[in-house]
Amino acid sequence: MLAAAMSGDGKDAMEPGFAAAEIDTSKPHPARMYNAYLGGNDNYPADRAAVRQIVRDFPEVPAIAKANRAFLQRAVQFLAAEAGIRQFIDIGTGIPSAGNVHEVAGRAAPDTRVVYVDNDPIVHVHANALLTGSGTTGIVLADLREPAAILAHSALLELIDFTRPVALLLVAILHFIKDEEDPAGIVATLRDSLPEGSYLALSHGTLDFHPPGDADQAAAGYKNATAPLVLRGRDQVSSFFDGFDLVEPGLVQAPLWRPEGKRPRARDLEKIGIYGGVGRKAPASF
Ligand SMILES: C[S@@+](CC[C@H](N)C(=O)[O-])C[C@H]1O[C@@H](n2cnc3c(N)ncnc32)[C@H](O)[C@@H]1O
C-alpha cells in the first residue's frame, strides 16, 4: 500500500525535515489507528493490535471515530453549500478515506480550494498520491503547534486568498495538544489571520458523556493509551471558539450537530465522548 503510494525513487514529495524513512510501520500510529477505527485498509498489524487493546477497554471508541468523521462531513457540507465557503484549511487531515473534505465541498462547488495540513509523513504520502494532478487542493506537512509556519507555507499561500472567507477545520486534533503547548493561543493565531466571515469547525474528545463513575477510569485509560489524549470539558472546548459566534445548534455532542434524518436515540449517544461545533468569525470589537 505504502510503496504503491510513493513515486518510483521512493523520495516522493516529502518536505525538508521529513523523510519517508521516518515512517515506521512496526509501531502503532494515531493516524493509522483512526483509519482502522473507521474500517479503512491503510493500517498495519501493530496498529490493529493497539486498536484491539483499546477497544477491549473502551468499546465505544470506533463509534466515536465514526461520529467524528460524520460530523466533519456535515460541517463541510454546511460550510460549502449553506455558508458559501470556497476555501478550506484542514489541519489534522488524517489518512484520506471516504468523504474527504475536497470531495464533500467539491460536490457543492467544484472550484473549492482545500489545503490539507498534517504533521504525519504517512498522511503526506497517502494524500500526495490521492491528490496528484489536482490544481485546487494542496498538502502541507507541518505541525499545528507551529501555526505561523503553517500560515506562511508557500503551498498554502498558493491556494488560499486571505482577503476572502476561509473555513478552518480543527477536527479531532486539538485533543492531541497539551495544555502547556497552549492550544488556545494556537487557535487564536490562526483565527487572527482569517478575515471576518470566516469559519472555524472543531471537534474535541471529552469525558462529559461518560457516566460519573466511569469517567475517572476512562480518563486513566485514555492517558495510558498509545496516543494519549487530552480530553477536555465543555468550558475549555467552548473557549477555543473565542472570537467566533457559534452557529446553531452551538457546541454539542457531535452526532447532535445538525443530524441528517432522525435525531440519534439517547442510548446511541452514551459515551460518545466528542464535542462538535462551527463558529463564524465575529467582527472585531474595539
Ligand atoms: C483523529 S485524526 C483526525 C482526522 C480528520 N480530521 C477527521 O476528523 O476525520 C487526527 C490527525 O491529526 C494529526 N495530528 C496530530 N497532532 C498533530 C499536530 N501537532 N500537527 C498536525 N497534525 C497533527 C494526526 O497525524 C492525524 O492525522
The ligand as a Gaussian input file, in Angstrom:
#p B3LYP/6-31G(d) Opt

LIG

0 1
 C       -8.023000      11.587000      14.637000
 S       -7.232000      12.096000      13.155000
 C       -8.487000      13.214000      12.536000
 C       -8.593000      13.162000      11.027000
 C       -9.689000      14.063000      10.437000
 N       -9.547000      15.451000      10.865000
 C      -11.047000      13.572000      10.832000
 O      -11.617000      14.139000      11.768000
 O      -11.533000      12.600000      10.240000
 C       -6.037000      13.269000      13.801000
 C       -4.976000      13.703000      12.790000
 O       -4.268000      14.799000      13.380000
 C       -2.893000      14.662000      13.072000
 N       -2.125000      15.390000      14.082000
 C       -1.983000      15.094000      15.405000
 N       -1.224000      16.012000      16.016000
 C       -0.856000      16.925000      15.049000
 C       -0.068000      18.109000      15.053000
 N        0.513000      18.543000      16.177000
 N        0.077000      18.797000      13.897000
 C       -0.502000      18.367000      12.744000
 N       -1.250000      17.227000      12.675000
 C       -1.429000      16.522000      13.816000
 C       -2.649000      13.167000      13.084000
 O       -1.491000      12.831000      12.320000
 C       -3.927000      12.630000      12.465000
 O       -3.804000      12.503000      11.075000

